[in-house]
């Protein structure tokens, strides 16, 4: 009998266990993903996951710019 070990995810989840949705942006306050991105994450291809990571980088920059505009730390 052969047992296969589960393959590790090649693209890690951005989840940091701070799971609160921001009503204004529709993004999780912890990882900045949308509900759709969170719900479909495990079924996404590596290329799709990398595209989400790219979107998250843009969102982080947007959040930082908003905070700077308000004189807050991001």
OpenMM code with the backbone's topology and positions (N, CA, C; nanometers):
from openmm import Vec3, app, unit

residues = "UNK UNK UNK UNK UNK UNK UNK UNK UNK UNK UNK UNK UNK UNK UNK UNK UNK UNK UNK UNK UNK UNK UNK UNK UNK UNK UNK UNK UNK UNK UNK UNK UNK UNK UNK UNK UNK UNK UNK UNK UNK UNK UNK UNK UNK UNK UNK UNK UNK UNK UNK UNK UNK UNK UNK UNK UNK UNK UNK UNK UNK UNK UNK UNK UNK UNK UNK UNK UNK UNK UNK UNK UNK UNK".split()
positions = [
    Vec3(0.0844, -0.1172, 0.0000),
    Vec3(0.0000, 0.0000, 0.0000),
    Vec3(0.0897, 0.1246, 0.0000),
    Vec3(0.0577, 0.2168, -0.0872),
    Vec3(0.1369, 0.3390, -0.1011),
    Vec3(0.0579, 0.4569, -0.0460),
    Vec3(0.1225, 0.5353, 0.0365),
    Vec3(0.0566, 0.6553, 0.0872),
    Vec3(0.1271, 0.7761, 0.0302),
    Vec3(0.0494, 0.8629, -0.0257),
    Vec3(0.1040, 0.9852, -0.0831),
    Vec3(0.0952, 1.0964, 0.0191),
    Vec3(0.2039, 1.1661, 0.0380),
    Vec3(0.2024, 1.2836, 0.1252),
    Vec3(0.1374, 1.3978, 0.0488),
    Vec3(0.0655, 1.4792, 0.1196),
    Vec3(0.0027, 1.5946, 0.0563),
    Vec3(0.1109, 1.6870, 0.0028),
    Vec3(0.0898, 1.7343, -0.1181),
    Vec3(0.1840, 1.8278, -0.1782),
    Vec3(0.1676, 1.9649, -0.1143),
    Vec3(0.2767, 2.0291, -0.0750),
    Vec3(0.2650, 2.1624, -0.0175),
    Vec3(0.2201, 2.2618, -0.1246),
    Vec3(0.1502, 2.3624, -0.0811),
    Vec3(0.1070, 2.4663, -0.1734),
    Vec3(0.2308, 2.5372, -0.2260),
    Vec3(0.2341, 2.5602, -0.3554),
    Vec3(0.3503, 2.6277, -0.4127),
    Vec3(0.3379, 2.7785, -0.3988),
    Vec3(0.2161, 2.8294, -0.3931),
    Vec3(0.1948, 2.9722, -0.3709),
    Vec3(0.1213, 2.9857, -0.2381),
    Vec3(0.1858, 3.0439, -0.1375),
    Vec3(0.1248, 3.0505, -0.0049),
    Vec3(0.0050, 3.1446, 0.0001),
    Vec3(-0.0829, 3.1150, 0.0924),
    Vec3(-0.1972, 3.2021, 0.1169),
    Vec3(-0.1494, 3.3304, 0.1843),
    Vec3(-0.2091, 3.4430, 0.1484),
    Vec3(-0.1735, 3.5686, 0.2139),
    Vec3(-0.2422, 3.5884, 0.3485),
    Vec3(-0.3237, 3.4937, 0.3900),
    Vec3(-0.3991, 3.5072, 0.5148),
    Vec3(-0.3051, 3.5241, 0.6342),
    Vec3(-0.3354, 3.6231, 0.7197),
    Vec3(-0.2580, 3.6444, 0.8423),
    Vec3(-0.3472, 3.6315, 0.9656),
    Vec3(-0.4634, 3.5695, 0.9487),
    Vec3(-0.5579, 3.5435, 1.0570),
    Vec3(-0.6108, 3.6701, 1.1244),
    Vec3(-0.6269, 3.7746, 1.0474),
    Vec3(-0.6949, 3.8966, 1.0913),
    Vec3(-0.8102, 3.9123, 0.9928),
    Vec3(-0.9175, 3.8433, 1.0207),
    Vec3(-1.0249, 3.8275, 0.9230),
    Vec3(-1.1439, 3.9180, 0.9537),
    Vec3(-1.1366, 4.0397, 0.9025),
    Vec3(-1.2458, 4.1370, 0.9133),
    Vec3(-1.2590, 4.2052, 0.7791),
    Vec3(-1.3809, 4.2102, 0.7290),
    Vec3(-1.4029, 4.2732, 0.5996),
    Vec3(-1.4298, 4.4221, 0.6175),
    Vec3(-1.3639, 4.5031, 0.5356),
    Vec3(-1.3846, 4.6472, 0.5345),
    Vec3(-1.5006, 4.6750, 0.4396),
    Vec3(-1.6078, 4.7327, 0.4916),
    Vec3(-1.7275, 4.7567, 0.4110),
    Vec3(-1.7015, 4.8564, 0.2985),
    Vec3(-1.6128, 4.9510, 0.3205),
    Vec3(-1.5872, 5.0538, 0.2192),
    Vec3(-1.5108, 4.9977, 0.0992),
    Vec3(-1.4131, 4.9112, 0.1246),
    Vec3(-1.3306, 4.8596, 0.0155),
    Vec3(-1.3737, 4.7209, -0.0317),
    Vec3(-1.4364, 4.6445, 0.0581),
    Vec3(-1.4690, 4.5060, 0.0262),
    Vec3(-1.3491, 4.4139, 0.0438),
    Vec3(-1.2432, 4.4636, 0.1082),
    Vec3(-1.1219, 4.3854, 0.1294),
    Vec3(-1.1120, 4.3430, 0.2743),
    Vec3(-1.0519, 4.2262, 0.2954),
    Vec3(-1.0204, 4.1818, 0.4307),
    Vec3(-0.9168, 4.2769, 0.4884),
    Vec3(-0.9359, 4.3183, 0.6122),
    Vec3(-0.8408, 4.4109, 0.6747),
    Vec3(-0.7055, 4.3467, 0.6992),
    Vec3(-0.7003, 4.2147, 0.7074),
    Vec3(-0.5734, 4.1459, 0.7312),
    Vec3(-0.4941, 4.1207, 0.6044),
    Vec3(-0.5549, 4.0545, 0.5077),
    Vec3(-0.4801, 4.0144, 0.3872),
    Vec3(-0.5147, 4.0961, 0.2630),
    Vec3(-0.6174, 4.1770, 0.2712),
    Vec3(-0.6625, 4.2643, 0.1625),
    Vec3(-0.7257, 4.1914, 0.0443),
    Vec3(-0.7636, 4.0641, 0.0653),
    Vec3(-0.8347, 3.9933, -0.0408),
    Vec3(-0.9837, 4.0231, -0.0334),
    Vec3(-1.0517, 4.0036, -0.1459),
    Vec3(-1.1977, 4.0134, -0.1493),
    Vec3(-1.2562, 3.8812, -0.1003),
    Vec3(-1.3841, 3.8815, -0.0679),
    Vec3(-1.4492, 3.7567, -0.0266),
    Vec3(-1.4382, 3.6509, -0.1359),
    Vec3(-1.4527, 3.6918, -0.2613),
    Vec3(-1.4429, 3.5976, -0.3726),
    Vec3(-1.3026, 3.5371, -0.3795),
    Vec3(-1.2001, 3.6194, -0.3615),
    Vec3(-1.0631, 3.5685, -0.3644),
    Vec3(-1.0367, 3.4731, -0.2491),
    Vec3(-1.0919, 3.5031, -0.1338),
    Vec3(-1.0757, 3.4156, -0.0170),
    Vec3(-1.1468, 3.2823, -0.0417),
    Vec3(-1.2704, 3.2900, -0.0892),
    Vec3(-1.3512, 3.1696, -0.1069),
    Vec3(-1.2960, 3.0770, -0.2151),
    Vec3(-1.2349, 3.1333, -0.3185),
    Vec3(-1.1877, 3.0502, -0.4299),
    Vec3(-1.0393, 3.0154, -0.4216),
    Vec3(-0.9679, 3.0656, -0.3206),
    Vec3(-0.8225, 3.0506, -0.3135),
    Vec3(-0.7754, 2.9076, -0.3369),
    Vec3(-0.8329, 2.8121, -0.2669),
    Vec3(-0.7827, 2.6742, -0.2759),
    Vec3(-0.8030, 2.6129, -0.4143),
    Vec3(-0.8949, 2.6673, -0.4919),
    Vec3(-0.9195, 2.6147, -0.6258),
    Vec3(-0.8475, 2.6899, -0.7367),
    Vec3(-0.7756, 2.7954, -0.7015),
    Vec3(-0.7054, 2.8745, -0.8024),
    Vec3(-0.5764, 2.8064, -0.8463),
    Vec3(-0.5397, 2.8283, -0.9702),
    Vec3(-0.4105, 2.7790, -1.0187),
    Vec3(-0.3008, 2.8663, -0.9592),
    Vec3(-0.1765, 2.8201, -0.9681),
    Vec3(-0.0658, 2.9005, -0.9181),
    Vec3(-0.0602, 3.0363, -0.9887),
    Vec3(-0.0860, 3.0374, -1.1181),
    Vec3(-0.0842, 3.1634, -1.1937),
    Vec3(-0.1919, 3.2587, -1.1418),
    Vec3(-0.3093, 3.2054, -1.1121),
    Vec3(-0.4180, 3.2885, -1.0587),
    Vec3(-0.3833, 3.3401, -0.9196),
    Vec3(-0.3218, 3.2555, -0.8376),
    Vec3(-0.2807, 3.2979, -0.7033),
    Vec3(-0.1763, 3.4085, -0.7120),
    Vec3(-0.0820, 3.3958, -0.8042),
    Vec3(0.0184, 3.4997, -0.8217),
    Vec3(-0.0450, 3.6309, -0.8674),
    Vec3(-0.1496, 3.6219, -0.9492),
    Vec3(-0.2208, 3.7423, -0.9920),
    Vec3(-0.2879, 3.8092, -0.8726),
    Vec3(-0.3423, 3.7303, -0.7809),
    Vec3(-0.4012, 3.7870, -0.6588),
    Vec3(-0.2928, 3.8561, -0.5774),
    Vec3(-0.1772, 3.7916, -0.5617),
    Vec3(-0.0660, 3.8525, -0.4880),
    Vec3(-0.0263, 3.9865, -0.5505),
    Vec3(-0.0263, 3.9954, -0.6837),
    Vec3(0.0057, 4.1218, -0.7503),
    Vec3(-0.0993, 4.2277, -0.7177),
    Vec3(-0.2254, 4.1883, -0.7187),
    Vec3(-0.3329, 4.2818, -0.6832),
    Vec3(-0.3175, 4.3274, -0.5381),
    Vec3(-0.2746, 4.2372, -0.4503),
    Vec3(-0.2566, 4.2726, -0.3093),
    Vec3(-0.1473, 4.3766, -0.2918),
    Vec3(-0.0419, 4.3669, -0.3711),
    Vec3(0.0656, 4.4666, -0.3636),
    Vec3(0.0108, 4.6047, -0.4006),
    Vec3(-0.0729, 4.6102, -0.5014),
    Vec3(-0.1344, 4.7368, -0.5418),
    Vec3(-0.2277, 4.7881, -0.4328),
    Vec3(-0.3020, 4.6977, -0.3720),
    Vec3(-0.3951, 4.7377, -0.2652),
    Vec3(-0.3190, 4.7895, -0.1435),
    Vec3(-0.2080, 4.7222, -0.1082),
    Vec3(-0.1266, 4.7696, 0.0048),
    Vec3(-0.0760, 4.9104, -0.0215),
    Vec3(-0.0334, 4.9369, -0.1444),
    Vec3(0.0145, 5.0709, -0.1799),
    Vec3(-0.0993, 5.1719, -0.1688),
    Vec3(-0.2178, 5.1324, -0.2105),
    Vec3(-0.3341, 5.2207, -0.2013),
    Vec3(-0.3702, 5.2494, -0.0559),
    Vec3(-0.3677, 5.1472, 0.0282),
    Vec3(-0.3975, 5.1642, 0.1709),
    Vec3(-0.2931, 5.2563, 0.2348),
    Vec3(-0.1662, 5.2366, 0.2006),
    Vec3(-0.0595, 5.3204, 0.2558),
    Vec3(-0.0751, 5.4652, 0.2107),
    Vec3(-0.1122, 5.4859, 0.0841),
    Vec3(-0.1305, 5.6220, 0.0324),
    Vec3(-0.2468, 5.6909, 0.1026),
    Vec3(-0.3551, 5.6172, 0.1251),
    Vec3(-0.4692, 5.6752, 0.1968),
    Vec3(-0.4309, 5.7138, 0.3391),
    Vec3(-0.3566, 5.6240, 0.4046),
    Vec3(-0.3147, 5.6507, 0.5434),
    Vec3(-0.2215, 5.7714, 0.5472),
    Vec3(-0.1297, 5.7821, 0.4519),
    Vec3(-0.0369, 5.8949, 0.4476),
    Vec3(-0.1128, 6.0254, 0.4248),
    Vec3(-0.2135, 6.0190, 0.3407),
    Vec3(-0.2953, 6.1365, 0.3124),
    Vec3(-0.3680, 6.1841, 0.4386),
    Vec3(-0.4064, 6.0871, 0.5220),
    Vec3(-0.4750, 6.1208, 0.6480),
    Vec3(-0.3765, 6.1453, 0.7612),
    Vec3(-0.2475, 6.1274, 0.7355),
    Vec3(-0.1471, 6.1482, 0.8383),
    Vec3(-0.1374, 6.0355, 0.9381),
    Vec3(-0.1744, 5.9132, 0.8961),
    Vec3(-0.1714, 5.7949, 0.9825),
    Vec3(-0.0623, 5.6996, 0.9371),
    Vec3(-0.0270, 5.6088, 1.0249),
    Vec3(0.0620, 5.4990, 0.9866),
    Vec3(-0.0207, 5.3935, 0.9154),
    Vec3(0.0341, 5.3334, 0.8121),
    Vec3(-0.0390, 5.2319, 0.7363),
    Vec3(-0.0437, 5.0996, 0.8090),
] * unit.nanometer
topology = app.Topology()
chain = topology.addChain("A")
for resn in residues:
    res = topology.addResidue(resn, chain)
    for name in ("N", "CA", "C"):
        topology.addAtom(name, app.Element.getBySymbol(name[0]), res)
